Amino acid sequence: MSASATPHRSCPGKVSLKFLSLKLVETQVDVTDKRRTLVRVSDEHRRTIARKGAVPIDGVLAKALGDTHPYAAEEVVEVLKLVSERLRPAADGPILRQLRNTQQRQER
């Protein structure tokens, strides 16, 4: 279990069980405090994010937009980039920190 795992109380709840069943997260009992469960993004989900994140959306957007002018998809991509920059939080959350730590370890 990674040191960056996020601690949660032991009662996982319906949402956590759904995440577990979809293999989005992995859990482990906290060895220092057996009342807690450590939850982290699964290796399988990290690979899925990396694979899907590497696929350009231009072709899909062009097809979805239909017979508009040739640069419509490019314009939509630029607008989506702008929106994502404005919605991005000032500080990384625990999941993004975990993903970055894992990526850095793999690059070494």
KOLDRENDO-994539 format. One record per residue: residue in one letter; x, y, z of N, C-alpha, C in turn. Coordinates in Angstrom, 3 decimals. Atoms other than C-alpha are relative to their C-alpha. Layout:
<nodes>
{node a,{X,Y,Z},{X,Y,Z},{X,Y,Z}},
...
</nodes>
This chain:
<nodes>
{node m,{0.859,-1.183,0.000},{0.000,0.000,0.000},{0.893,1.229,0.000}},
{node s,{-0.776,-1.229,0.123},{1.352,3.385,-0.923},{-0.157,0.891,1.218}},
{node a,{0.076,-0.955,-1.111},{2.178,5.984,1.710},{-0.982,1.112,-0.319}},
{node s,{0.935,-1.059,0.391},{-0.048,8.319,-0.282},{-1.450,-0.459,0.025}},
{node a,{1.379,0.492,-0.070},{-3.116,6.151,0.286},{-0.809,0.870,0.954}},
{node t,{0.884,-0.854,-0.790},{-6.068,8.005,1.734},{-0.707,-0.821,1.066}},
{node p,{0.684,0.773,-1.034},{-7.335,6.777,5.126},{-1.483,0.324,0.071}},
{node h,{1.441,-0.160,-0.192},{-11.078,6.258,5.609},{-0.429,-0.953,1.101}},
{node r,{0.533,0.907,-1.016},{-13.162,4.663,8.342},{-0.349,-1.341,-0.632}},
{node s,{0.143,1.367,0.491},{-13.737,0.927,8.000},{-1.310,-0.297,-0.714}},
{node c,{1.278,0.273,0.667},{-17.401,1.082,6.863},{0.043,0.577,-1.407}},
{node p,{-0.224,-0.527,1.343},{-16.939,1.348,3.101},{-1.209,0.668,-0.640}},
{node g,{1.171,-0.616,0.612},{-20.529,2.188,2.130},{-0.208,-0.469,-1.418}},
{node k,{0.384,0.462,1.336},{-22.283,1.621,-1.191},{0.912,0.548,-1.091}},
{node v,{-0.859,-0.594,1.032},{-20.117,4.032,-3.208},{1.339,-0.699,-0.031}},
{node s,{-1.290,0.677,-0.066},{-16.885,2.457,-2.004},{-0.094,-1.419,-0.545}},
{node l,{0.178,1.351,0.511},{-18.220,-1.020,-2.726},{-0.116,0.002,-1.520}},
{node k,{0.112,-0.120,1.459},{-19.123,0.104,-6.251},{1.371,0.239,-0.619}},
{node f,{-1.361,-0.264,0.494},{-15.600,1.513,-6.759},{0.848,-1.270,0.063}},
{node l,{-0.734,1.258,-0.133},{-14.159,-1.770,-5.479},{-0.431,-0.990,-1.076}},
{node s,{0.498,0.966,0.986},{-16.397,-3.852,-7.768},{0.431,0.373,-1.415}},
{node l,{-0.460,-0.459,1.314},{-15.326,-1.735,-10.757},{1.527,0.006,-0.111}},
{node k,{-1.459,0.040,-0.072},{-11.664,-2.173,-9.716},{0.627,1.380,-0.191}},
{node l,{-0.530,-1.357,0.062},{-11.216,1.595,-9.483},{0.932,0.284,1.171}},
{node v,{-0.809,-0.205,-1.201},{-9.721,1.409,-5.994},{0.402,-1.341,0.599}},
{node e,{-0.442,1.150,-0.779},{-7.845,-1.020,-3.770},{-0.018,0.422,1.459}},
{node t,{0.036,-0.336,-1.420},{-8.165,-1.198,-0.001},{0.910,-0.934,0.782}},
{node q,{-0.806,0.794,-0.918},{-6.036,-2.435,2.871},{-0.225,0.551,1.396}},
{node v,{0.148,-0.441,-1.378},{-6.473,-2.325,6.628},{1.267,0.752,0.393}},
{node d,{-1.127,-0.798,-0.485},{-4.239,0.363,8.152},{0.683,-0.780,1.120}},
{node v,{-0.703,0.805,-0.999},{-1.582,-1.559,10.087},{0.250,0.766,1.291}},
{node t,{-0.229,-0.788,-1.210},{-1.066,1.322,12.536},{-1.281,0.289,0.760}},
{node d,{1.292,-0.252,-0.647},{-4.765,1.837,13.246},{-1.020,-0.917,-0.662}},
{node k,{0.839,1.031,0.614},{-6.832,-1.261,12.545},{-1.457,0.417,-0.196}},
{node r,{1.378,-0.491,0.188},{-10.056,0.798,12.715},{-0.182,0.657,-1.365}},
{node r,{0.074,-0.704,1.284},{-9.203,2.464,9.403},{0.335,-0.925,-1.164}},
{node t,{-0.319,0.681,1.242},{-9.057,1.230,5.840},{0.675,1.002,-0.922}},
{node l,{-0.688,-0.859,0.957},{-6.550,2.701,3.395},{-0.558,-0.285,-1.390}},
{node v,{0.588,0.119,1.329},{-8.021,3.350,-0.044},{0.909,0.727,-0.983}},
{node r,{-0.813,-0.648,1.019},{-5.999,4.055,-3.159},{-0.499,-0.395,-1.383}},
{node v,{0.366,0.291,1.387},{-6.525,4.176,-6.908},{0.725,-1.282,-0.409}},
{node s,{-0.595,1.282,0.389},{-5.924,0.696,-8.338},{0.970,0.171,-1.165}},
{node d,{-0.952,-0.013,1.109},{-3.045,-0.045,-10.703},{-0.731,-0.147,-1.334}},
{node e,{0.783,0.215,1.220},{-5.589,-1.255,-13.263},{-0.669,1.301,-0.458}},
{node h,{0.663,-1.262,0.359},{-7.488,2.049,-13.134},{1.021,1.035,-0.475}},
{node r,{-1.058,-0.921,0.451},{-4.227,4.028,-13.447},{0.366,-0.278,-1.450}},
{node r,{-0.324,0.354,1.389},{-3.412,2.105,-16.630},{-1.120,0.416,-0.943}},
{node t,{1.143,-0.401,0.827},{-6.932,2.753,-17.964},{0.017,1.512,-0.240}},
{node i,{-0.065,-1.460,0.127},{-6.584,6.491,-17.280},{1.093,0.394,-0.977}},
{node a,{-1.119,-0.328,0.884},{-3.205,6.598,-19.012},{-0.327,-0.348,-1.452}},
{node r,{0.343,0.432,1.361},{-4.495,4.644,-22.031},{-1.046,0.910,-0.629}},
{node k,{1.076,-0.821,0.555},{-7.678,6.677,-22.477},{0.413,1.466,-0.114}},
{node g,{-0.452,-1.388,0.037},{-5.973,9.977,-21.719},{0.927,0.285,-1.168}},
{node a,{-0.935,-0.173,1.107},{-3.514,9.382,-24.548},{-0.689,0.018,-1.365}},
{node v,{0.738,0.050,1.266},{-6.244,9.149,-27.213},{-0.516,1.393,-0.339}},
{node p,{0.512,-1.323,0.391},{-6.891,12.400,-29.125},{-1.512,-0.047,-0.252}},
{node i,{1.460,-0.034,0.159},{-10.539,13.480,-29.210},{-0.438,0.693,-1.278}},
{node d,{0.341,-0.781,1.191},{-10.390,15.491,-32.431},{-0.884,-0.762,-0.979}},
{node g,{0.778,0.791,0.955},{-11.701,12.689,-34.660},{-1.409,-0.271,0.484}},
{node v,{1.316,0.272,-0.582},{-14.567,11.813,-32.330},{-0.848,1.269,-0.024}},
{node l,{0.739,-1.267,0.025},{-15.539,15.481,-32.040},{-0.431,0.364,-1.420}},
{node a,{0.338,-0.320,1.393},{-15.418,15.999,-35.807},{-1.194,-0.834,-0.462}},
{node k,{1.111,0.875,0.378},{-17.724,13.007,-36.291},{-1.288,0.438,0.708}},
{node a,{1.183,-0.414,-0.768},{-20.099,14.206,-33.529},{-0.554,1.330,-0.496}},
{node l,{0.447,-1.312,0.475},{-20.225,17.738,-34.950},{-0.607,-0.056,-1.400}},
{node g,{0.596,0.167,1.326},{-21.145,16.438,-38.402},{0.608,0.930,-1.039}},
{node d,{-0.465,-0.800,1.134},{-20.902,18.644,-41.489},{0.102,1.485,0.335}},
{node t,{-0.256,-1.405,-0.290},{-19.765,21.870,-39.844},{1.301,0.380,-0.703}},
{node h,{-1.223,-0.386,0.694},{-16.785,23.844,-41.032},{1.187,-0.823,0.496}},
{node p,{-1.101,0.931,-0.275},{-13.423,21.978,-41.068},{0.714,0.210,1.338}},
{node y,{-0.744,-0.276,-1.225},{-11.996,23.675,-37.982},{-0.875,-0.048,1.259}},
{node a,{0.918,0.032,-1.143},{-15.013,23.133,-35.699},{0.561,-0.842,1.147}},
{node a,{-0.543,0.878,-1.044},{-13.388,20.234,-33.823},{1.174,0.667,0.711}},
{node e,{-1.144,-0.690,-0.610},{-10.199,22.242,-33.256},{-0.467,1.112,0.939}},
{node e,{0.531,-1.079,-0.846},{-12.222,25.154,-31.880},{-0.594,-0.566,1.292}},
{node v,{0.594,0.619,-1.178},{-14.142,22.860,-29.517},{1.100,-0.504,0.938}},
{node v,{-1.123,0.474,-0.824},{-10.864,21.286,-28.302},{0.618,1.170,0.755}},
{node e,{-0.581,-1.183,-0.653},{-9.465,24.755,-27.558},{-0.901,0.511,1.130}},
{node v,{0.941,-0.438,-1.039},{-12.612,25.720,-25.627},{0.042,-0.972,1.186}},
{node l,{-0.071,0.992,-1.079},{-12.456,22.456,-23.634},{1.290,0.147,0.807}},
{node k,{-1.265,-0.234,-0.714},{-8.801,23.137,-22.782},{-0.122,1.204,0.930}},
{node l,{0.191,-1.205,-0.807},{-9.721,26.607,-21.551},{-0.879,-0.297,1.220}},
{node v,{0.899,0.351,-1.100},{-12.595,25.243,-19.450},{0.741,-0.855,1.033}},
{node s,{-0.713,0.867,-0.943},{-10.365,22.538,-17.932},{1.028,0.785,0.805}},
{node e,{-0.960,-0.837,-0.730},{-7.719,25.131,-17.018},{-0.692,0.834,1.067}},
{node r,{0.726,-0.835,-0.972},{-10.309,27.309,-15.292},{-0.600,-0.818,1.135}},
{node l,{0.606,0.848,-1.029},{-11.842,24.383,-13.386},{1.034,-0.747,0.835}},
{node r,{-1.048,0.727,-0.709},{-8.514,22.901,-12.296},{0.221,0.609,1.381}},
{node p,{-0.218,-0.530,-1.354},{-8.052,23.214,-8.522},{1.415,0.548,0.149}},
{node a,{-1.302,-0.616,-0.233},{-5.162,25.286,-7.193},{1.015,-1.027,0.500}},
{node a,{-0.899,1.018,-0.544},{-3.691,22.292,-5.343},{-0.492,-1.385,-0.402}},
{node d,{0.352,1.374,0.347},{-3.594,18.629,-6.308},{-0.712,-0.677,1.154}},
{node g,{0.687,0.803,-1.006},{-5.995,16.348,-4.459},{0.757,-1.294,0.237}},
{node p,{-0.733,1.219,-0.353},{-4.975,13.001,-2.945},{0.120,-1.005,-1.144}},
{node i,{-0.073,0.972,1.096},{-5.778,10.930,-6.036},{1.020,0.446,-1.036}},
{node l,{-0.975,-0.496,0.973},{-3.791,13.141,-8.410},{1.420,-0.104,0.559}},
{node r,{-1.335,0.146,-0.613},{-0.857,13.179,-5.949},{0.448,-1.458,-0.088}},
{node q,{-0.338,1.421,0.068},{-0.987,9.377,-5.841},{0.387,-0.392,-1.422}},
{node l,{-0.312,0.319,1.398},{-1.052,9.127,-9.643},{1.359,0.549,-0.398}},
{node r,{-1.300,-0.603,0.332},{1.908,11.497,-9.979},{1.144,-0.713,0.707}},
{node n,{-1.049,0.739,-0.725},{3.909,9.672,-7.276},{0.289,-1.326,-0.677}},
{node t,{-0.166,1.276,0.682},{3.327,6.369,-9.047},{0.734,0.181,-1.321}},
{node q,{-0.650,-0.265,1.291},{4.339,7.835,-12.395},{1.478,0.325,0.197}},
{node q,{-1.397,-0.340,-0.270},{7.534,9.299,-10.917},{0.813,-1.236,0.377}},
{node r,{-0.700,1.231,-0.383},{8.460,5.939,-9.356},{0.268,-0.870,-1.229}},
{node q,{-0.165,0.825,1.197},{7.939,4.194,-12.706},{1.056,0.567,-0.934}},
{node e,{-0.979,-0.642,0.872},{10.156,6.718,-14.505},{1.426,-0.176,0.495}},
{node r,{-1.355,0.176,-0.571},{13.103,6.008,-12.164},{0.633,-1.271,-0.414}},
</nodes>
